[in-house]
Amino acid sequence: MAVFKLPAEMGIATATELKQTLHELLESEQCLDLDGAAVVRVDASTLQLLLALVNEAPLRTVPIRWLNISAELKASAELLGLTDSLKLA
């Protein structure tokens, strides 16, 4: 099992690095726990990366579980209508 703590700042400037990290975690084929407690800023580009991860994981039989969801992460997902798709609810 891998625990990944999402960074506090999740914007376009960090999207490439985040994409690479999420890809590596997915490739490990371990159960993945996402800890979103530290997130204070998130934009649409990084929510798209998280959505891609959540959609790809079942195809690789990689379980994903949210450990903590910051208020900002939840609010941003709600604003874009992604709460259910990201399985934050």
C-alpha positions in Angstrom: 0.0 0.0 0.0 1.2 3.5 -0.9 0.2 6.7 0.8 0.6 9.8 -1.3 0.2 13.2 0.4 -1.0 15.7 -2.1 0.9 18.9 -2.1 -0.6 22.1 -0.6 -0.3 24.0 -3.9 -1.8 22.0 -6.8 -1.7 24.4 -9.8 -0.6 24.3 -13.4 3.0 25.0 -12.3 3.1 21.6 -10.5 0.9 19.6 -12.9 3.7 18.0 -14.8 5.5 16.8 -11.7 2.2 15.6 -10.1 1.3 13.7 -13.3 4.6 11.9 -13.3 4.3 11.0 -9.6 0.7 9.7 -10.0 1.8 7.7 -13.0 4.6 6.0 -11.1 2.2 5.3 -8.2 -0.3 3.7 -10.6 2.4 1.7 -12.3 3.4 0.2 -8.9 0.0 -1.6 -8.8 -0.3 -1.2 -5.1 -3.4 0.0 -3.2 -3.1 3.8 -3.2 -4.2 6.0 -0.4 -4.5 9.7 -1.3 -4.1 12.2 1.6 -5.6 15.6 0.6 -5.4 17.2 4.0 -2.7 19.7 3.1 -4.3 21.0 -0.1 -5.0 24.7 0.1 -5.1 25.5 -3.6 -6.1 23.3 -6.5 -7.0 24.2 -10.1 -8.8 22.5 -12.9 -5.6 21.0 -14.5 -4.7 19.1 -11.3 -8.3 18.0 -10.7 -8.2 16.6 -14.3 -5.1 14.6 -13.3 -6.8 13.2 -10.2 -9.8 12.3 -12.3 -7.6 10.5 -14.8 -6.0 8.6 -11.9 -9.4 7.6 -10.4 -10.7 6.5 -13.8 -7.5 4.5 -14.7 -7.0 2.8 -11.4 -9.9 0.3 -11.7 -8.7 -0.7 -15.2 -5.4 -1.7 -13.5 -7.1 -3.2 -10.5 -5.5 -0.6 -8.3 -7.8 0.4 -5.3 -7.8 4.1 -4.5 -8.9 5.4 -1.1 -9.1 9.0 0.1 -7.8 9.4 3.6 -8.4 13.1 4.1 -10.0 15.8 2.0 -9.3 19.4 2.7 -12.1 21.9 2.5 -10.4 23.6 -0.6 -10.1 20.3 -2.5 -13.7 19.4 -1.8 -15.0 22.9 -2.7 -13.0 23.0 -6.0 -14.3 19.5 -6.9 -17.9 20.6 -6.1 -17.5 23.8 -8.2 -16.6 21.7 -11.2 -19.1 19.0 -10.5 -16.4 16.4 -9.9 -17.2 15.3 -6.4 -18.8 12.0 -7.4 -16.4 11.3 -10.3 -13.4 11.7 -8.0 -15.2 9.6 -5.4 -14.9 12.3 -2.8 -18.5 11.9 -1.5 
